Amino acid sequence: MNPDKIYPRGNDSQTVYLKNVVTDPGITVGDYTMYNDFVNDPRLFEKNNVLYHYPVNQDRLIIGKFCSIACGAKFLLTSAYHRQSSLSTYPFPIFYEEWGLDIRDVAKAWDKKGDIVIGNDVWIGYEAVIMAGVTIGDGAVIGARAVVTKDVPPYTIVGGVPAKPIRRRFPEDMVSDLLKIRWWDWPEEKIQMNIQAIQSGQIGMLEG
């Protein structure tokens, strides 16, 4: 167990522990969260997958622990939203030199939507798109090519364009127990001891 290495699977250069390849201070990733990319170098995640993320907005992408992010998933932050309260969606403030505008007003070109927050143990499917301002709860599953425009509750499966709930993964009482247990915050040794119980789907088999 070593959350600080880049490639967790030896010779597999398509899969990385994401926190060890991200350098942008506006992106935070938890331990053991992995990203797989069979098209591009997965080390270029923050360039290829985190889009419209400009320092002037001070918005953040926050991803929890033990998340699984599939090839091509995209995270679209604030600058993807051209301002709709304007009579035109054309981003005049970006071209301040062309139109003689104040450089300090660049951020007025878009509507500020806020951070993207991904919980722990979230699975984000192939080429899914997560929009700015969205919070995805612990244990959620985002279907392949879904476009997530609204918050996703914990342990909920969503899919489609725009993404809509398909079903809860577990009964409500079990979801409540899992959110209290927060196994992803356990010491590594305790997680290792409980891997079979976790994978069995039997919460009663977890050892203290």
Secondary structure, DSSP 4 states (H G I P E B T S, - for coil): --TT-S-TTTT-TTEEEGGGT---TTEEE-TT-EEE-SSS-GGGHHHHTEES--GGG---EEE-SS-EE-TT-EEE-GGGSB-SSSS--S-GGGGHHHHT--GGGGGGGB-----EEE-SS-EE-TT-EEETT-EE-TT-EE-TT-EE-S-B-TTEEEETTTTEEEEESS-HHHHHHHHHH-GGGS-HHHHHHHHHHHHHT-GGG---
